[in-house]
Amino acid sequence: LTGARAGVAYRLSLSGRALNRLNRIAVLDVTGPLCGMNGSQKSSTAVTLLTPDPLYISSDGSSQGWQVTVMVAGDYRVCWCAGSSVPGSSSSGDECSDDKDFQMTASSLRVDGLSENRPRDFAEQIVGNPFEVKLSGQSLFTSDRLAVVRRARVTGCGHQDTLQDESLTSGMAGGPKGLY
């Protein structure tokens, strides 16, 4: 699967037969455990599923999807659990509670954006002096932007208080100088 960007909600869709509301997924970094192995029932820490249940299932049970947000660019594998292997079962979905239940590799997912090895904090800067921020990742675009915010106001990326603070960027011009 392609088209996912780090930090942006993505609709991950899977196709098959007799898919149902008990199906579950775990999205794992490819450097982590293989599907069905120890640790495969829980998505990587960089991954957030809006809900463990599929957000939609087609009326004929041939496709289903989840809303996934991945905060770190990279390659991921999607492990799938059937939830109930018996058609028409009244199972509660407890079958997806063990690593071995997620043994099916359903897909792979490439997430573009900033790499995990980006700096978390920058050295203090002197007001009025220019400084440079270097970030790395995959499939970065010249239209990508960086918000400069006051540390005391930040509760986390994507929140209202991370909007660009005009007092911090007065006279700032342009976007990235180039892609490295």
C-alpha positions as CSV (number, residue, x, y, z in Angstrom):
1,L,0.0,0.0,0.0
2,T,1.2,3.5,-0.8
3,G,0.2,7.1,-0.3
4,A,0.6,7.3,3.5
5,R,2.3,10.3,5.0
6,A,3.8,10.4,8.5
7,G,1.4,12.2,10.9
8,V,-1.6,12.1,8.5
9,A,-4.6,9.9,9.0
10,Y,-4.7,7.2,6.3
11,R,-7.4,4.8,5.3
12,L,-5.9,1.3,5.2
13,S,-8.1,-1.0,3.1
14,L,-7.8,-4.8,2.8
15,S,-9.6,-7.1,0.4
16,G,-10.7,-10.7,0.9
17,R,-13.7,-13.0,1.4
18,A,-16.1,-13.2,4.3
19,L,-14.5,-10.3,6.1
20,N,-16.3,-9.2,9.3
21,R,-16.3,-6.8,12.3
22,L,-14.2,-9.2,14.4
23,N,-11.2,-8.9,12.1
24,R,-8.3,-7.0,13.6
25,I,-4.9,-5.7,12.4
26,A,-1.6,-4.7,13.9
27,V,0.8,-2.4,12.0
28,L,4.4,-3.2,12.7
29,D,7.7,-1.6,11.7
30,V,9.5,-4.1,9.3
31,T,12.5,-4.1,11.6
32,G,10.2,-5.4,14.4
33,P,8.6,-8.8,15.0
34,L,7.2,-10.9,12.1
35,C,3.5,-11.5,12.1
36,G,2.6,-14.3,14.5
37,M,5.8,-13.9,16.5
38,N,6.2,-12.4,20.0
39,G,5.0,-8.8,20.0
40,S,3.0,-9.0,16.8
41,Q,-0.5,-8.4,18.3
42,K,0.3,-4.8,19.2
43,S,1.0,-2.1,16.6
44,S,4.3,-0.3,16.7
45,T,4.5,2.7,19.1
46,A,4.5,5.1,16.1
47,V,1.1,3.8,14.9
48,T,-2.3,4.8,16.1
49,L,-5.5,3.0,15.0
50,L,-8.6,5.1,15.4
51,T,-10.5,2.0,16.6
52,P,-9.5,-1.7,16.7
53,D,-12.7,-2.5,14.8
54,P,-12.8,-2.0,11.1
55,L,-14.4,1.4,10.2
56,Y,-16.2,-0.1,7.3
57,I,-16.9,-3.4,5.8
58,S,-18.4,-3.8,2.3
59,S,-21.9,-5.3,2.2
60,D,-20.5,-8.4,0.4
61,G,-17.6,-8.8,2.9
62,S,-14.9,-8.4,0.3
63,S,-13.2,-5.3,1.7
64,Q,-12.8,-3.5,5.0
65,G,-10.7,-0.6,6.3
66,W,-9.2,1.1,9.3
67,Q,-8.1,4.6,9.9
68,V,-4.4,4.5,10.7
69,T,-2.0,7.3,11.6
70,V,1.8,6.6,11.6
71,M,4.0,9.3,13.1
72,V,7.4,8.0,11.7
73,A,8.2,7.4,8.0
74,G,9.3,3.9,7.1
75,D,8.2,0.5,5.9
76,Y,5.6,-1.4,7.9
77,R,3.9,-4.8,7.7
78,V,0.2,-5.3,8.4
79,C,-0.6,-8.4,10.4
80,W,-4.2,-9.6,10.3
81,C,-6.3,-11.6,12.7
82,A,-9.6,-13.3,11.6
83,G,-11.3,-12.8,14.9
84,S,-13.4,-15.8,14.3
85,S,-12.5,-18.7,12.0
86,V,-16.0,-20.1,12.1
87,P,-18.5,-18.4,9.7
88,G,-21.6,-17.3,11.6
89,S,-19.9,-17.7,15.0
90,S,-21.1,-15.5,17.8
91,S,-17.5,-15.0,19.0
92,S,-16.6,-11.8,20.9
93,G,-13.3,-11.4,19.0
94,D,-11.2,-12.8,21.9
95,E,-9.3,-14.9,19.3
96,C,-7.3,-11.7,18.6
97,S,-5.7,-11.6,22.0
98,D,-2.5,-13.5,21.3
99,D,0.5,-12.9,19.1
100,K,-0.1,-16.2,17.2
101,D,-3.6,-14.9,16.2
102,F,-1.9,-12.3,14.0
103,Q,0.1,-14.7,11.9
104,M,-1.2,-13.6,8.5
105,T,0.8,-10.9,6.8
106,A,-2.0,-9.0,5.0
107,S,-0.1,-6.2,3.4
108,S,2.9,-3.9,3.6
109,L,2.7,-0.1,4.0
110,R,5.2,2.5,3.0
111,V,4.9,5.8,5.0
112,D,6.6,8.8,3.6
113,G,7.8,11.8,5.7
114,L,10.3,12.5,8.4
115,S,12.6,9.8,9.7
116,E,12.7,8.7,13.3
117,N,16.2,9.9,13.7
118,R,15.2,13.5,13.5
119,P,16.3,15.9,16.4
120,R,13.7,16.2,19.2
121,D,15.2,19.5,20.6
122,F,17.3,22.1,19.0
123,A,20.0,24.3,20.7
124,E,18.7,27.6,22.1
125,Q,18.8,30.3,19.5
126,I,19.4,34.0,19.9
127,V,16.5,36.3,19.0
128,G,17.0,37.8,15.6
129,N,19.9,35.5,14.4
130,P,19.1,33.1,11.6
131,F,19.6,29.4,12.1
132,E,19.2,26.2,10.1
133,V,17.2,23.1,10.7
134,K,18.1,20.0,8.9
135,L,15.6,17.1,8.7
136,S,15.7,13.8,6.9
137,G,13.2,11.4,5.6
138,Q,11.8,9.8,2.6
139,S,9.7,11.4,-0.2
140,L,10.0,14.9,1.3
141,F,8.6,17.7,-0.8
142,T,9.4,21.3,-1.3
143,S,5.8,22.0,-0.2
144,D,6.4,20.4,3.2
145,R,6.5,23.0,6.0
146,L,7.8,23.3,9.5
147,A,6.1,25.2,12.3
148,V,8.2,27.1,14.9
149,V,6.3,27.2,18.2
150,R,7.1,28.2,21.7
151,R,8.1,25.2,23.7
152,A,5.9,26.2,26.7
153,R,2.8,26.1,24.5
154,V,3.2,22.8,22.9
155,T,1.1,19.9,24.0
156,G,1.9,17.7,21.0
157,C,2.0,17.9,17.2
158,G,-1.3,18.3,15.5
159,H,-2.9,20.3,18.3
160,Q,-4.3,23.9,18.0
161,D,-1.4,25.3,20.1
162,T,1.1,24.1,17.5
163,L,0.0,26.7,15.0
164,Q,2.8,28.8,13.6
165,D,3.6,31.6,16.0
166,E,4.0,34.8,13.9
167,S,6.2,36.5,16.6
168,L,8.7,33.7,16.1
169,T,8.9,33.8,12.3
170,S,8.8,37.5,11.6
171,G,10.9,38.0,8.4
172,M,11.2,34.3,7.7
173,A,11.1,33.6,4.0
174,G,10.7,30.6,1.8
175,G,10.5,26.9,2.4
176,P,13.2,24.2,2.2
177,K,16.3,25.2,0.2
178,G,16.5,21.8,-1.2
179,L,16.1,18.1,-0.7
180,Y,19.1,16.2,0.6
